[in-house]
Amino acid sequence: MRGRLSLPNLHFMKAEEFLILTSAGSDKSLSVKTFHSTDCGVAFLVETDGKKIYHAGDLNWWVWPGESKQYNHNMTANFKRYTEPLKGMELFAAFLPLDPRQGEWYEKGFSYMMENALIHYAFPMHFWKDYSIIPKYLSTPQGQKYKNQIILLEKEGQVIYCPENKEDK
């Protein structure tokens, strides 16, 4: 392909694709499933060693104060449709937007995923270095329900330990 990077271990994926990667001489594999986004790119569900890790990317419930009812209605419908396959799924870790730019609706997508999937470790993202949004959410009745699953990020480069058994934490 002219003008495109050509690396044998680089895989470009579009929404609704599935990929299995194996390592020579190993019986282990890694699978990647992609989902549509409500913005750019795709969301990823990665499975390896019996654990599922979800990265939402820009798949979020992007409703905004000031947008038209039609826009917010369409966004709501698309978000729920695109996340439907994750309902009831056990996820070892999930990386989910918690975006203060959305004003009063900053937590809609995050809360929806927490309510609809079985998430052991939830990592907030898309908070634009406004780490205060995480304790703000944890102080709400909605956030309090998930305080044992939500990782309190406080700085870039923070190291997080996520044991299989939470009692080992």
Buried (B, 14 or more C-beta within 10 A) or exposed (E): EEEEEEEEEEEEBEBEEEEEEEEEEEEEEEBBBBBBBBEEBBBBBBBBEEBBBBBBBBBBBBBBEEEEEEEBEBBBEBBEEBBEEBEEBEBBBBBBBBBBBBEEBBBBBBBBBBEBBBBBBBBBBBBEEBBEBBEBBBEEEBBEBBEEBBBEBEEEEEEEEBEEEEEEE
